[in-house]
Amino acid sequence: QVQLVESGGGLVQPGGSLTLSCTASGFPFWSYAMRWYRQVPGKEREMVAGISSGGASLNYADSVKGRFTVSRDNAKNTLYLQMNSLKPEDTAVYYCQAINLRANYWGQGTTVTVSS
């Protein structure tokens, strides 16, 4: 059974940091590119960061460049998103996605709230 489980969300003050994790099971994690998305109610889901299957290629939305870092540990089947200098506009539900030419899978999301 394919599963992607996000964790690490919560309430943080502006300027603070959080690290999100996405743990995968039921498919060959090492062969999938991974992405982080976020969604605010009433808005489209936005891609935040992506990483290739081997971890060599990274890409970020302009809104998070220099503040967020995506990484993965294929031995642990886990994807990470280190978020620094958080802003209120980073408040959203964050989702991870596994994607290759044959399939794509989504997690259930974890909520990040940036507020004082």
C-alpha positions in Angstrom: 0.0 0.0 0.0 1.4 3.4 -1.1 1.7 5.9 1.7 3.1 9.4 2.0 2.9 10.8 5.6 3.8 14.4 6.2 4.7 15.6 9.7 6.3 18.5 11.5 3.7 21.2 10.9 2.6 23.5 13.6 2.3 27.1 14.9 5.4 29.2 14.6 6.1 32.9 15.0 7.2 35.1 12.1 10.9 34.7 11.6 10.9 31.2 13.1 11.8 27.9 11.6 10.2 24.5 11.0 11.3 21.3 9.4 8.7 19.2 7.6 9.1 15.5 6.9 7.4 13.2 4.4 7.9 9.5 5.0 7.2 7.1 2.1 6.3 3.5 1.9 4.9 1.0 -0.5 6.8 2.1 -3.6 10.5 2.6 -4.6 11.1 6.0 -3.1 14.6 6.2 -4.6 13.2 6.2 -8.1 10.7 9.0 -7.7 11.3 12.8 -7.9 9.7 14.5 -5.0 7.9 17.8 -4.6 6.5 19.9 -1.8 3.3 21.9 -2.5 1.2 24.2 -0.3 -2.4 25.3 -0.5 -4.3 28.0 1.2 -8.1 27.7 1.3 -9.7 29.2 -1.8 -6.4 29.2 -3.8 -4.7 26.8 -6.2 -2.1 24.4 -4.9 1.4 25.9 -5.4 4.6 24.0 -5.9 7.2 25.1 -3.3 10.2 22.9 -3.9 11.3 19.9 -5.9 14.1 17.4 -5.8 15.2 14.8 -8.3 15.3 11.1 -7.5 19.0 11.2 -6.6 18.9 14.5 -4.9 21.2 16.3 -7.3 18.7 18.6 -8.9 16.7 21.1 -6.8 14.2 23.8 -7.7 12.3 26.3 -5.6 9.4 28.8 -6.0 10.7 32.4 -6.1 8.7 33.1 -3.0 10.8 30.7 -0.9 14.2 30.8 -2.5 16.9 31.5 0.1 14.6 30.6 3.0 13.5 27.0 2.3 15.7 23.9 1.6 14.5 20.6 0.3 16.4 17.4 0.8 15.9 13.7 0.9 17.4 10.6 2.5 16.7 7.6 0.2 18.0 5.2 2.8 15.2 6.4 5.2 12.6 6.9 2.4 12.1 10.4 3.7 11.8 13.8 2.2 12.4 17.0 4.2 11.7 20.7 3.9 13.7 23.0 6.1 11.8 26.3 6.4 13.6 29.4 7.8 12.6 33.0 8.2 9.0 32.1 8.0 6.4 34.7 7.1 2.7 34.9 7.7 2.2 34.3 4.0 3.8 30.9 4.3 0.7 29.8 6.3 -0.8 26.8 4.4 -1.3 23.1 4.3 1.9 21.5 3.0 1.8 18.4 0.9 4.4 16.1 -0.5 4.2 14.5 -3.9 6.1 11.5 -5.4 6.2 11.6 -9.2 7.7 9.6 -12.1 6.6 8.8 -15.6 4.3 6.1 -14.4 2.6 7.4 -11.4 2.2 10.2 -8.8 1.2 10.0 -5.2 0.2 12.5 -2.6 0.3 12.8 1.1 -2.5 14.0 3.3 -0.9 17.3 4.2 0.4 19.0 7.4 -0.6 22.4 8.5 1.8 25.3 9.0 0.6 28.4 10.7 2.9 31.5 10.9 1.5 34.0 13.4 2.4 36.0 16.4 
